[in-house]
Amino acid sequence: MDSPLGIAGNSGIQDVWQWRSYCGQPTILRIEIHTDAARLLETRLPLCRAPRASGTARQTPIAFPATRIADTLEASPETAVTGDVWVAGSEPDGVMLGVSFQTEDRVLLNTLRFVPASGASQADLVTGVRLVTTVEDGRQQ
């Protein structure tokens, strides 16, 4: 029997949330990155509980255009800015999301945020740019 902390029986292998596209009943993590004026990204990731020791296939970061926030990130307004989101770590109660913004020449912001797999969260990545997450149970869809 599993403990509330996700320790499977006596094996000592901990179940953690992982970004996987192939589990039977995923929990869907909805991710939004937006400013007051515009949504930069809205996407959904399937999260599944699995033993930490099982590892996970490396997922390709989700890339999105972010030129609208060039000024906010101290880049010239005509500079092409892109963003990336990825799962950087797996924990028993959620995931660490990596978020970065960059131009062709330099990284403007690279940060990690813990996101619980059990509810909503919000965090300012930088003044005027917000990460919002909500959880949808895949079994209910």
C-alpha positions as CSV (number, residue, x, y, z in Angstrom):
1,M,0.0,0.0,0.0
2,D,1.3,3.5,-0.9
3,S,1.9,6.0,1.8
4,P,0.5,9.6,1.6
5,L,4.0,10.7,0.6
6,G,4.1,8.5,-2.4
7,I,6.5,5.9,-1.1
8,A,5.6,2.6,-2.7
9,G,5.3,-0.1,-0.1
10,N,8.7,-0.9,1.5
11,S,10.7,-0.6,-1.7
12,G,11.8,3.0,-0.9
13,I,11.2,4.1,-4.5
14,Q,9.3,7.3,-4.5
15,D,6.5,8.1,-6.9
16,V,6.8,11.6,-8.5
17,W,5.0,13.6,-11.1
18,Q,6.5,13.3,-14.6
19,W,5.6,14.8,-18.0
20,R,4.6,11.8,-19.9
21,S,2.5,11.4,-23.0
22,Y,1.7,7.7,-22.4
23,C,-0.1,7.0,-19.1
24,G,-3.7,5.8,-18.7
25,Q,-5.2,8.6,-16.6
26,P,-3.0,11.7,-16.7
27,T,-3.5,14.8,-14.7
28,I,-3.4,17.7,-17.1
29,L,-1.3,20.7,-16.1
30,R,-2.6,23.8,-17.8
31,I,0.1,26.5,-18.2
32,E,-0.4,30.1,-19.1
33,I,2.2,32.8,-19.4
34,H,0.7,36.3,-19.9
35,T,1.1,40.0,-19.5
36,D,-1.7,42.4,-18.5
37,A,-2.3,43.0,-22.2
38,A,-1.6,39.6,-24.0
39,R,-1.4,35.9,-23.5
40,L,2.0,34.6,-24.6
41,L,1.4,30.9,-24.1
42,E,-1.4,28.6,-23.2
43,T,-0.7,24.8,-23.3
44,R,-1.5,21.6,-21.5
45,L,1.0,19.0,-20.3
46,P,0.0,15.4,-19.3
47,L,1.5,14.6,-15.9
48,C,1.6,11.0,-14.5
49,R,2.8,9.6,-11.2
50,A,5.6,7.1,-11.7
51,P,8.6,5.9,-9.6
52,R,11.4,8.4,-9.6
53,A,13.8,5.5,-10.5
54,S,11.9,4.8,-13.7
55,G,13.1,8.0,-15.2
56,T,11.3,9.8,-17.9
57,A,11.9,10.4,-21.6
58,R,13.3,13.8,-22.1
59,Q,10.6,16.0,-23.5
60,T,11.3,18.8,-26.0
61,P,10.7,22.2,-24.4
62,I,7.6,24.1,-25.6
63,A,8.7,27.1,-27.6
64,F,6.6,30.2,-28.1
65,P,7.1,33.7,-29.5
66,A,7.5,36.4,-26.9
67,T,8.5,39.5,-28.8
68,R,5.7,41.5,-27.0
69,I,7.7,41.5,-23.9
70,A,11.1,42.6,-25.3
71,D,10.9,46.0,-23.5
72,T,10.1,44.3,-20.2
73,L,13.1,42.1,-20.6
74,E,15.4,45.1,-21.5
75,A,15.7,44.1,-25.2
76,S,15.0,46.4,-28.0
77,P,11.4,46.3,-29.2
78,E,12.3,45.1,-32.7
79,T,14.3,42.2,-31.3
80,A,12.8,38.7,-31.8
81,V,12.3,37.2,-28.3
82,T,11.3,33.6,-27.8
83,G,10.3,31.7,-24.7
84,D,10.6,28.1,-23.6
85,V,8.8,26.0,-21.0
86,W,9.9,22.6,-19.8
87,V,9.7,20.2,-16.8
88,A,13.0,20.6,-15.1
89,G,12.3,18.3,-12.1
90,S,9.9,15.8,-10.7
91,E,8.6,15.8,-7.1
92,P,6.0,13.8,-5.1
93,D,3.7,16.9,-4.9
94,G,4.4,18.6,-8.2
95,V,7.0,19.6,-10.8
96,M,9.6,22.2,-11.3
97,L,8.9,24.2,-14.4
98,G,11.8,25.8,-16.2
99,V,10.9,29.0,-18.1
100,S,13.3,31.0,-20.2
101,F,13.2,34.0,-22.6
102,Q,16.0,34.6,-25.1
103,T,17.0,36.4,-28.2
104,E,19.2,34.9,-30.9
105,D,22.3,36.4,-29.0
106,R,21.5,36.1,-25.3
107,V,19.4,34.6,-22.5
108,L,17.2,37.4,-21.0
109,L,15.6,35.3,-18.2
110,N,16.0,31.7,-17.1
111,T,14.1,30.6,-14.0
112,L,12.6,27.6,-12.2
113,R,9.2,27.6,-10.5
114,F,7.6,24.8,-8.4
115,V,4.1,24.0,-9.5
116,P,1.9,21.8,-7.4
117,A,0.0,18.9,-9.1
118,S,-2.9,19.4,-6.9
119,G,-4.2,22.9,-7.5
120,A,-3.6,26.3,-9.0
121,S,-0.6,28.5,-8.7
122,Q,0.6,31.9,-9.8
123,A,4.0,33.5,-9.9
124,D,5.5,36.7,-11.4
125,L,8.4,35.7,-13.6
126,V,9.4,39.3,-13.9
127,T,7.3,42.4,-13.3
128,G,4.4,42.3,-15.7
129,V,4.9,38.7,-16.8
130,R,2.9,36.0,-14.9
131,L,3.0,32.2,-14.9
132,V,-0.4,30.7,-14.0
133,T,-1.1,27.0,-13.7
134,T,-4.2,25.0,-13.0
135,V,-4.8,21.3,-12.8
136,E,-7.4,19.3,-14.7
137,D,-8.0,15.6,-13.9
138,G,-7.6,13.6,-17.1
139,R,-10.1,11.0,-15.7
140,Q,-12.9,13.6,-15.8
141,Q,-12.5,14.4,-19.5
